[in-house]
Amino acid sequence: KKWKQLSRLQRSVILFLFAFLAVCGVISYTSMGEAWKSITDKSLDDQRTEQAIPRLKLANPAVLPAPQKADANHGDYPELSLQKPPKLPHVRRGPPNLQIKAPQRDTRPKTRHDTMRAVEELVEVDKVEKTEKSVISWRGAVIEPDQSTEPPSNKIMEPEKPSSVEAEDQKEPVPINERQLAVIEAFRHAWKGYKDFAWGHDELKPLSKSYSEWFGLGLTLIDALDTMWILGLKEEFEEARKWVANDLVFDKNVDVNLFESTIRILGGLLSTYHLSGDSLFLEKAKDIGNRLMPAFKTPSKIPYSDVNIGRGTAHPPRWTSDSTVAEVTSIQLEFRELSRLTGDEKFQKAVDEVMKHVHTLSGKNDGLVPMFINTNSGQFTHLGVYTLGARADSYYEYLLKQWIQGGKKENELLEDYMRAIEGVKKHLLQRSEPKKLTFVGELAHGHFSAKMDHLVCFLPGTLALGAHNGLAADHMKLAETLIETCYQMYAQVETGLSPEIVHFNLHAQKGHKDVEIKPADRHNLLRPETVESLFYMYRFTGDKKYQDWGWEILQNFNRYTRVPTGGYTSINNVQNPSNPEPRDKMESFFLGETLKYMFLLFSDDIDLINLDKYIFNTEAHPLPIWVPA
């Protein structure tokens, strides 16, 4: 009966198979009957199953290749070879009793690591099937775009929450070292002054044991939140959180600067939300973000510089209808991230329109931009003056960082960044005497000035970050020469602290150093830019000299700016060790940036704010790099 239910082909195949096995001696005629019964039974069972579920097939084994970097295939473009980060010791070291983790969904079946791996594997499979032409070629460097030509999606997930600690984060924390302990001590000393004399106010005046107000929104406290988290200062953090919960109110009739409030307040709240997972900070971020939106209600969509966050009105400065280019193009990381977290596209749409508009403007000089832009016409003003210092600096920084934040898909940003760096090389680089230091000067109507702001010392770190993300190798070489110059801006000064502005000697003169300082420029505001770049350079090269240089700077801050009763102060004269002329003001960025970068610089743990997962805003607040959905 069973035999008759089989097809003629099936019966022929079975007979041949058994005959062959019997001849070869593999099976005996006795066992043939048992085998026959098993096979025919199985065959019939399979037939019944196929009739019940016609499409049923055996599960396929995994076919994806081993995880690789999604952008590692540049075989068609030999001109560009991606720069690999150095192999530093890969150890997890979180602050005491705290784990630094980006928030994650509660209901997600996979870890973030698994999701990233799966995406990378799919991209690799896709690359086998497709070849895409490069779209950006700049002076011999060909950058292959991401496979997707679409910009990052504005359709955002619901706000994420931290999940249980992943396996990769369960490593035993590595004890912090002595230099990091010194940074913690410095922070606590500064925090003591703020808590005792300026609690809840914008900035500490440590000498007079009082405070100053700018916006009346507790700038120093908000700027320092994520620093406390990273340093592991649980008690101080919880105390500050209570103030945010109970006393931080944005419904005030007060004008705030759009740029400063975005990078310090919005950036600080978003960063703290990501590190802590506490939704309080996201709610506050949404509040201030909404209150800043009236700034974009201009004829050109180029935002006004000032917003009244209580009345919902905005205006330019009283003396001009211009905004500075750096200010309107250095708020994007924060507003884009706010859209990603809230699902409200208006924040990202507003700041993306600014970047797209600036991309199309005339008045650039080989990628270099003027310092001012008119909010009515949307055009550059005060043409012919180009600098990487004040009023233009972070424009260049945010070109690269937005490209990285969005998954390296927005090619206009990368194109503008690459052009700008070439413009710097062509127009602004010179070498000083006698040490032949490479520095970044300024150009005014065709005339070169050997003036360099300390602010420009963000550039070595930005160049190194670009090289780490696969851009031209000569960017890292330029970063290495420029960070040496920034260090010399400290080392050649009597206090070992850099002035706000230096002028470099272009001609050798007996008894003269490379660095010249004018009386109006010899103040130090406890700025972070050099320490910031030292952090990037050490993280990407592992060269201990960068840690040593940072240690010298910290010691000199302690020597010349520390106030015994609490806090640190800006000084007026870096050339007078016996009387540096304290200014009685501690800027919020000393806690928000300078000491944070110091702590990270002295760490050997690349997972302490991993630069493949986080991007720092221009106030040193880390925000997550977007993982493709």
Disulfide bonds with the S-S distance in Angstrom:
Cys457-Cys486 2.09
